[in-house]
Amino acid sequence: MCPSRAAPPTQLFLSKTKLGSRLLFCEKTYQNFNTDEELKKLGREMVQKCNGLPLAIIVLGGILSNKKPQEWHGVHDHLWRHLKAGSIEINSLLALSFDSLPHQLKPCFLYLGFFPEDSEIIIEKLIYLWVAEGFISENEDCIMEEVAKDYINELINRSLIQVEKRYWARATTCRVHDLLRDLAIDMAKVFNFLYIYDEIKDSNLSLVVPPYPRQAIYCLTKRFLSHQSNPRSRSLFLFGIEDVEDVGQRLTTMFRTFSYLRVLDICVPIFTEENVILDKEIAKLIHLKYLGWDESRIAASLILNLHRLQTLVIYGGAVARLPTEISRLQELRHLIGGFYGDWRLSIDNLTKLQTLREVCLPMWAQIKTEKLVNLRELWLSGFLHEQAVFCFDSIANLKSLRILVVRLTLDDMYFSSLQPLSHCGHLMDLRLNGKL
């Protein structure tokens, strides 16, 4: 896991002075605080009770930035009822920030508790998971992924998540402050939302798994595999695995109880002789909408019945080979892995596909693009054996394309005219690695 990142030095410095605290507060509350004398007085009083703690000031600003001016008094009165030793109690403030969330954002925030402490969370993955979980409703104006991006921005504006990395202006990864993650986990228990099994942190954990719909296993142990069973689970995350004898067979037994899973994310490689049997058990999870799998060999039997699958992510960076049966997954929206070789990628008829990453050039040359009407992100790389020029003609059909990345890996290859890309009216991000 990546180490946690401290608050920016400017924030730490600003918080040490009254002026600095107010500047930090003003960053979050925007114009309201600067234009109304009564709000200034209320704001100064509340900031003073934060005792210069950056997290408290930022979260308080996030709460108030989403309140109408007449609602500031209510926040002020609530905090004054929960003062501790004359200061705002940080846990009370964080709880208020959760209570202030619109109902549709609450499960999205609770979901952040899934990820191990100090994790750098890929925002794109978070969006795909929210969609698979059913947290996002599609509307006439926006696809679900765009609505989810708005939710991400709302959580950022409320200082409940902090942007870790950006590509140009677009946030790509984020982190959750330890105290906010603790809040997400505590509230998730209240709502029976998720269960975290972390035997390394707490060796006395009960092996009686609560009937929560979501489970995160930070380290899969023999002790856990010997007892666990929760047929009500809808989501299962596996972040680590102990050196367990017969792990494939044990996992196979475990999956037999998870017939209603919608999300399965296995972030670690599982190399066992029982993988074929394991494939067959995963293939029975017909309700899956998200499958993250650290395995380059995707058997036809694995995906044959996964007709509801929306996202398939193949981890590990290994070359992945998909069977022709991938064409049956008509609900597939995101296909992510490393797809190279002399086989055909049968995705021509996947009209809902939005993301395709990453495909070798010879494979792409065999794909008919006319029906890929919703493809928004495309990554290509490699070289063409009998052709020194890469042409963009097939990409001109992709009217919904937003992001295009093409990497030519031979020095004597070059790009043809970019003119066909003029038909991609929504293209915002173009990255070409090669000669023009």
N, C-alpha and C positions, 0 to 999 in steps of 0.2 A: 504494500500500500504506500501511496505517496505520503510524505510527511505533511503535517498541517502547516498552513501558511499563516504567519502572524498578521495582525492588522497592519495596513500601510503605515510607515513611520510618521507621515503627516497626521494621520488620525490619532496616533498615540501621543504625539506632541500637542496637538490642538486640545486634547481632552484634559491636559494638565492645568489649563487656565480657564477662568470663567468665560473669557472671550472665545477661546478655542472651543469650548463646549457649545457655546451658542452658534458658532460658525458651523460646527458639525451638525447641529440640530437644524439649522437653516438649510443645509444641503438637502435634507429630506423633506422639509415642510414647504419649500418653494415660496411662492409669493404670499400666501396667507399670513405668515409670521411677520413679513416685512411691511404689510400695508394696514394692519389693524392694531391700534394701541392696546386694546384689551387683550387681544391674542398674544401680543408681545409680553404683557405682564404674566398671563397664564403660562406661556412658554418658558419664561425665565424662572418662574417658580418650580415648574416640573423639572427643568434641566438642572437646577440647583440641587434638587433632591437625588439626582443621579450620581452625585459625588464624582463627576469626571469619568465614569466608567463608559468607555466607547460603545460597547455592545448595548448598554441600557439606553444611551442617547440615540443611537442609530435606530434601535427598535422602536423607541418612543416616537421618533420622527416618522418612521414608517407607518405607525398606527395613525398619527394625526394627519399625515399627508392624504389619507383616504377618508378623513372625516370632514363634514361640513363645519364652518366656523361655529355654529350654534351647538355642535356636538363636543367641542373641546371641553366645555364645563363638565360634561358627564365623565370624560376620561380623567380630568383633574380630580373630581370627587371620588371616583373609584380608586385612584392611586392613593389618595389621602386616607382612605379607609384601610389601606393595607400597608401603611408606612411601618417600618421596623427600625427602631432606634433613630427616628427622624429622617430616614432615607427610604427611597423606593426599593422595595424588595424585588430583586431581579427575577425570581421565579414567578412572582405575581404579575410582573410586567410582561414576561414571555407568555404566560397563560392568557393575558388580555389580548396579546397580539394574535393568538390562535382563535380566541373567541370572536375577534373582530373580522375574521376571514369570511368571505361569502361562502355559502354552503358547498359550492362546486369546487372550491379550492382546498377545502379541509382534507379530503382523502388524498389529494395530490401532495399536500404537506406531510401528512402521516406517512406516505410512501417513502419519504426521505429517510425514515428510520431504518429501512431495510439495509442500507449500505453501511459497511463497517466504518468505525471511527476514523477520521482523517482521510476518507476516500475522496479522490478526485472523480466526480461523477460526470460522465459524458451526457450532455444535455439531449443529444439526439436519441440515445438509448432510453433516457427517461421518458421522452415523448412517446416512443414506440410502446413502452410498457404501459403508460397511462391509457393509450388508445386500446391496447389489448385487454386491459382491466375493465374497460367500459366506463372510465371516468369522464370521457370526452364525448360530447354530443355533436354530431355534424349538423351544420345549418346550411341554408341556401347560399350564403355568401362565401363561406370558408370550409375547406376540408378539415377533418378532425386534427390533423397535424398542425395546421395554422392556428386553430383554437388553442391547442396545447402550448404553442409558442407564446400566445398571449398570456396564458396562465403562468408560464415561466417568468415572463417579464413582470407580471403582477407580484410574484413572490420575491423577485429581485428588488422591485420598488419598495416593497414592505420590509426589506432587509432580512428576510427569512432564509434566503440563500445568497451567497456572494459569488460573483463571477470570478473564476480562476484564470481562464484563458479566453481570448477573443481571436477570431480571424477577421481582419478588418473590423467592422463594427459589430459583427455577429458573435454573440457569446457561444462558446463551444463546450466548455466544461465549467463546473461549479463545485463549491464546497458548502457544507453546513457546519456552522459553529457547534462545538461540542455541547453547549448548553441547549441549543435549539434542537440538536439531534436527540438529546435526552428528553426534551419536551415531546418530540414526535413519538418516541418510544413509549413514554408514560401515557400520553393521550391515546395511542394505539391500543394499549392494554385496556384502557377505560372503555373503548368502543369495540373491544374484541376484534381488532383490525389485523394484527400481525403478531407472530411469535418468533423470537430470535433465540436460536440455540448456539451458545458460545461456551463450550466446555473449557476452553483454555482460560477464559476470563473468570469463569465460575464453575469449579469442578464439582460442586454440590448441586448442580442443576437437576431438577426432577426429570425423570424419564417419562413421566406422564404428560404427553404433549397436549396442551389445551386445544379445544376444537375450534381454533381460529382459522379463517379461510386462507391465510397466507403464512408461509414459513420461510425463514432465512437461516441456513445452516452455515456458520462461519468455518467450522472444521468438522467434517464428517468422521466420526469415530466408530470403532467397533461397538462400544457401549451403546451409542445412539442407535446404530443399525440393528442391534439385538432386541430392542424394545419398541422402537417408534412405530406408530401407526395412527394416521389421521385421515380417514376417507373423505372428510369434509374439505380438505385443502383445495384451493383454487389456484394457488401460486406457490412455486417452490424455487428458491435460490440456493445454489450450492457454490460457496466461495472458496472452500478449501477441503482437502481430504487427507486424513491420516493414512499411514501405510497399513491398510487393512487387508488381511488375507481374504481371498474370495470376494473382493469388493464388487465385482461385476454381478456375481450371483446374488449378493446381498441387496444391491441396488435394484436388481430385477424383481426380487421379492417385495421390496419397498414400493416400487412403481405399480405393482398390482393393486395396491390399496388406493391409488391416486387416480381413479378413473375420471374425475371431473376437473382435472387440471386445465387451466386456460393459459398459464404462463409457466414455462420450465426454462430455467437459465442455469446451465452447468458451465461455470467459468473456469474449470480446471480440466486437464486431460485425464481421461480414464482409459488406460491401455490394458485390456484384459482379454483373455481367450473367450470370455463370455459375452463379448460385445455384440455378437450376432443375436444372442438371446435378448440382450438389453434393447437392441433395436426393435425387436418384435414387441416388447412391452411398451416402449415409447410409441410405437405405431398404433397401439390401442387407445392412446390418449386423444380421442377424436375431437375433443373440445378445445384442443390447443390453438391459441391464436398467436403465441410468441414462443419460439424455440431458439435458444442460444445453446450452441453445441460445440465443444472443442474436439472435433473429429473431422478429418478431411474426407473420409469415406462415408458418403451418405447413400445408404442402400435404398433401392426402390421400395422395399417393404416398409422402410421407415416413414416415408412421406405419402404412401399410396392412399391412406385413409384420412389424412390431415386436411380435409377440405375446408376447414375454417381458418387455416393458418394465414396470418397477416404478415408476420415478420419471421424470417429465417436468417440467423446470424451464425456464421461458422468462424469460431475463434482460432487463434494459434498461428495464423499467418501461413499455414500449410496450403498446398495446392488442393483445392476441393473439386471433386467430380460429382456432378448431379445426374441422376437418371433422367431419361426422357419423360418420365411420369411427372416431373415438375410442372409440366403444362396443364396438369389437372387441378393445380392449386389456384383456382380462379379468384380467390380472395386475397392473394399475395400482394402486398403493398411494398415490402422492403426485402431485398435479397442482397445480403452482404457477406463477402468472403473473398477468396482468391481463386478465380476461375480461369485456369490455363490448361492447354493441352489440345489434342487433335479431335476431341469429341464435340458434339453439337449441343449447345445450350438451348433447350426447347422452351423459349419464353415468348415466342412471337404473338401468342394469343392472350397474354396476361394483361388485359386492358386496365386493370387497377394498379399495376406496378408503378411505383413512384421513385424508388431508389434501386440502382443497380451498381454494385461496387464489389470487386474490380474485375474486369473481363479482358482477356488478351485480344489483340487485334484480329488474328485469324478467326477466332470464334465470333467476334462481333460482325465480321464480314459476312457470315452465314445467316445472321438474324434479319428477318424482315421487320421493319420498324413501323409499318403503317398502322398497326393496331396498338402500339405503345403510346396511346394518346395522353396518358397521365404521367409519363415518366418525367420527373423533375430533376433528378440527380443521376449523372452517369460518369463513371470512372473507367478509362481504358488505358491499357499499356502494352508494350511489347513491340513486335516488328512483323512485317509481312514478308514471307519468304521470296515471292517473285515480284515484289512491287516495292519501289523505293519511295513512293508518294502515298501519303495518307489523305484521302478525300473526305470531305464533310457532307457529301451528298445524302447519305443515309440519315444523318443527324438532322437534316433540314425538315424531316417529317415530324420531329419531336417538338410540337408546338408549345408544350407546357414546360419545356426544359428551363431550369433556373441555374443549375450548376453543371459545368462540363470540365472534366479533367482528362487530358490526353498526354501520356508520356511515351515518346518514341525512344526505344532503348538501343537503336543502332545509329552510329554517327552519320552514316550516309543516307539516312532517311530524312524526309522533310515533309512539311505540310503543304497542301495545295491551297488554292484561294479560300479565303474565309467567307466569301460571298454567300454560300449556302446558309451560313449561320444567321443571315439577315431575316430568315423565315422563323427563327426562334425569338419571337418578340418579347419573351419574358426572361431571356438569358441575362443574369446579373453577375455571375462569377465564372470567368473563363481562365483556365490555367493550362497552358501548353508548354511542354518540355520537349524541345526539338527545334529544327531549323525551319524558318518560314521561307 
